[in-house]
Amino acid sequence: MVGAKTVHVMTRDMSVMLDPENVVDSLNRAGFSHFVGVPCSLLQPLIAAVRTSARCSYIPASSEGEAVAIAAGLRLSGTKPVVFMQNSGIGNAVNPLTSLTCPLEIPVLFVVGMRGGATDNDSLEHLTMGRISEQMLSLMGIRSTLLTDDLNALERDMRTASRDMQELSKSHALLVTRGLLSSAAEPSTAGPRDLEALYGDGHNAAQYQRADFIETITQFFEGEAALLATTGGCWKELRQHRQSAADFYQMGSMGCVSAIGLGIALQTEKTVVVLDGDGAALMKLGNMSTIGALQPGNLVHVVFDNAQYESTGGQPTAAATVRFASVALACGYPSAVTVTTPPALKDALSDAIRARQTTFIHIPVLPGHKRDVGHDKVDFVSHTRAFERFIQTPSEVLS
Ligand SMILES: Cc1ncc(C[n+]2csc(CCOP(=O)(O)OP(=O)(O)O)c2C)c(N)n1
């Protein structure tokens, strides 16, 4: 590991902030105008500034690993790419970093939202990666710099990053901690879509929010099925509807919920309902091919599709051009439908239970929450143990 340096996350005066426009100007002056990545809520102002800048292009990637590979392509084509990511995505990026960009000396600039740092009172899923992020970057030979609100330091950091890339062919990471960036309005791109235009088969535009459908699902199953809810707002909304040991809250490991559901469905008689997001499903789309190959009849895979990463500020995903139900059928699911209303969802759930075959249900939803999903403190470890007991207890004992 040559030239790698570890920078420790420090406490910062939260009243002092960096204007995201200044960061974008500074990046542009250093020759960085091509951006690709997966959002982090800490980077929301910066991504918004990039998306509204005429001098920048922005590619929403489905995973951080894909973002690194796209950036490698951008670099090979003569640009200086920037990858946005949350530190939780470093894991997804490790393989293309260690077997593509590092060995082939293809330098990339990273801007990393640092969740779970030493002084950041963050939620459980961020603490392990918060502790090891800088060491992981360092181990991969990526020098990291903690951004501060000092504009002179920012210019200096950009020059260092640029030099690492140009002269040493080395990647460099700029670390962004909570509250550093002053807020900026997200440009509206993702939102209610015209499904008729999208699918061309008579669907109406999305009319309901995810919470409306979660209500239908919880009422339909009344605690008999295991409900597994994905990262971000989804598990929080499920928890608002009911608090049950039959529910699994997948607060981290974005994209993995359908794989967890598959592992459970293969071992239990119980019905397993996966509540996925479009961003999360796209992040690990390969999961669907494994489900399609194994086809457990007790698995229902629901994707709530708001065409955006709503939990990190509403940046668009690629969902608007994805036909999820067609993807599921092509992956081998025996049954896949798109529904847009709660009664249609109820019918689809009845069909799935009656036919006892792996079913995919794509639900276009309006963004937004019925109630604030912010501040519920959950003991995830105890809750997961209770869920484990629910799964391992035969249904006849429970009833
Ligand atoms: C590997 C990884 N990358 C990024 C994030 C940050 N993150 C948390 S939730 C989320 C958005 C999830 O999008 P989607 O599945 O569409 O659900 P929505 O937020 O729209 O409800 C992102 C990007 C994360 N938790 N993990």
The ligand as an SDF file (V2000), in Angstrom:
LIG
                    3D

 26 27  0  0  0  0  0  0  0  0999 V2000
  -24.8690   -0.3940   -0.2760 C   0  0  0  0  0  0  0  0  0  0  0  0
  -25.6760    0.8190    0.0530 C   0  0  0  0  0  0  0  0  0  0  0  0
  -25.6290    1.8820   -0.7740 N   0  0  0  0  0  0  0  0  0  0  0  0
  -26.3460    2.9890   -0.4860 C   0  0  0  0  0  0  0  0  0  0  0  0
  -27.1280    3.0450    0.6240 C   0  0  0  0  0  0  0  0  0  0  0  0
  -27.9050    4.2920    0.9990 C   0  0  0  0  0  0  0  0  0  0  0  0
  -29.3440    4.0660    0.8350 N   0  0  0  0  0  0  0  0  0  0  0  0
  -30.1580    3.7420    1.8680 C   0  0  0  0  0  0  0  0  0  0  0  0
  -31.7530    3.5580    1.4160 S   0  0  0  0  0  0  0  0  0  0  0  0
  -31.3630    3.9320   -0.1870 C   0  0  0  0  0  0  0  0  0  0  0  0
  -32.4280    4.0430   -1.2350 C   0  0  0  0  0  0  0  0  0  0  0  0
  -33.1890    2.7660   -1.4630 C   0  0  0  0  0  0  0  0  0  0  0  0
  -33.9720    2.9310   -2.6250 O   0  0  0  0  0  0  0  0  0  0  0  0
  -35.2620    2.0560   -2.8860 P   0  0  0  0  0  0  0  0  0  0  0  0
  -34.9630    0.6320   -2.6730 O   0  0  0  0  0  0  0  0  0  0  0  0
  -35.8120    2.4430   -4.2100 O   0  0  0  0  0  0  0  0  0  0  0  0
  -36.2760    2.4730   -1.7300 O   0  0  0  0  0  0  0  0  0  0  0  0
  -36.8660    3.9290   -1.3690 P   0  0  0  0  0  0  0  0  0  0  0  0
  -35.7660    4.6710   -0.7040 O   0  0  0  0  0  0  0  0  0  0  0  0
  -37.3140    4.5690   -2.6480 O   0  0  0  0  0  0  0  0  0  0  0  0
  -37.9790    3.6420   -0.4220 O   0  0  0  0  0  0  0  0  0  0  0  0
  -30.0020    4.1730   -0.3510 C   0  0  0  0  0  0  0  0  0  0  0  0
  -29.3480    4.5250   -1.6350 C   0  0  0  0  0  0  0  0  0  0  0  0
  -27.1440    1.8950    1.4600 C   0  0  0  0  0  0  0  0  0  0  0  0
  -27.8830    1.8270    2.5790 N   0  0  0  0  0  0  0  0  0  0  0  0
  -26.4220    0.8220    1.1460 N   0  0  0  0  0  0  0  0  0  0  0  0
  1  2  1  0
  2  3  1  0
  2 26  2  0
  3  4  2  0
  4  5  1  0
  5  6  1  0
  5 24  2  0
  6  7  1  0
  7  8  2  0
  7 22  1  0
  8  9  1  0
  9 10  1  0
 10 11  1  0
 10 22  2  0
 11 12  1  0
 12 13  1  0
 13 14  1  0
 14 15  2  0
 14 16  1  0
 14 17  1  0
 17 18  1  0
 18 19  2  0
 18 20  1  0
 18 21  1  0
 22 23  1  0
 24 25  1  0
 24 26  1  0
M  CHG  1   7   1
M  END
$$$$
